[in-house]
Amino acid sequence: MISTMAINDIIPLDALFGDKKNLSKKKKKVDRVALTSPMMRVPRLDIQVARDLIDIGVEELYELEGRAAESLFEEIKKVRPDTPDYRLAHIRMAIYFAETDTPDPQKLHPCEWGN
């Protein structure tokens, strides 16, 4: 005998496919401006660091040349006081990348620049 039980009786469809009403709430907002900025040419640069630099007016890589990472970080902290300290290493790495014609691949990792 073939059962006429519907799949809804066994497993709720929203459990299989997710609740379509709440789907839009789960999407993460993408910072397209930061993602497409010239800052993202720096390997392993955190997108939040690119956003921080844009927010303080640094939009091009050449604008990092000759700048002190600590002073840039202080400017970022004025705009966003809760900025995590790990971002300073990313800023140092970005400055190195901007100032060096042929950067050493070993130095293109934030861990190399400490906190």
N, C-alpha and C positions, 0 to 999 in steps of 0.2 A: 504494500500500500504506500503510495506517495503522499508525503506530508504537504499540506498546503500552507504551512507556516511561512510567513514573510520574514525576510532578513531583519526587518525592524523589530520583530519579536525576539530575536536572538541577540543582536548587537545593535545598539542605537547608531544611526548613521552619523550623528555628530561625533561619536567616539571614533569612528573610522576616518572621517574626512575633516574633522574639526568643525567648530562652530563658526559658520560663515559670518555671523553677526559680529563676532569679536575678532575676526581675522585682521581687520584694519587697525585695531588697537595694538596688535602684536608687532606690526611692522616697525622697524627701527628707522628713524629719520636719518637720511643720508645728507651729509654736508657736501653738496656738489661743488660749491665754490672752492672749498679747501681741497677737495679731491682732485679738481682739475687745475689747481694752482701750480705755478712753476716750482714751488717748494716740494712738491711730491716727486720731483726728479731726484731728490736725495734718497738713496737707498735706505730702507728700514725706518724712515721718518714717520713718527706717529702722526696720524691725521689731526689729532687734537693740537699738536704742536704747530702744524701748518695753520690751523684756525687761530691759535694764539698769536702767531706772528702777523697774520692778516689783520687781526683785531687791533694791533698796535701800529699798523701802517706799513709793515714790511711785506711787500707783495711779490718782489722779484729776488732771485738769488743774489744778484750783484749788490743788493742793499745790505746784505749780511757782511760783506767784505770790510775788514777793519773794525768791526764792532766787537764789543766785549759781551760774551754770553751772559755774564752776571748782570750787566746793566739792562740787557734785553729782558732777562727773566724778572728783574725788578719792575720793569714797565708792565709786563704781563700780570704780575702779582697785584699791581695797582688796579688794573681793569678787573681781574678775577682773583681775589685774595685766596681762594681755596685751591689754587693750582698746585698739583702735586710736585714734589721736588725732583722726581725722576725726569721731568721734562727738561731740566737744565742740561743733562747729558745729551739729549736730542738736539738742543740748540747748539751746543759745542760742536757736535758732529756736523750739523748743517753749515756752520761757519767754516769748518775745515773743508767741507766739500765745495763751498762757494769760492774759497781762496786758493784751492789747489787745482792745477791743470790736470794732473793725472793722480788722483787720490789713491792711496794704498788701500786695497780691498780689506785688509785686516782692521783698518781704522774706521771703516764704514759700518760700525756696529755700536750702538749706544753704550754697551757694556765697557767699551774701550775708553769711554770719556767720563766714567764715574758719576758721582752725584755732586 
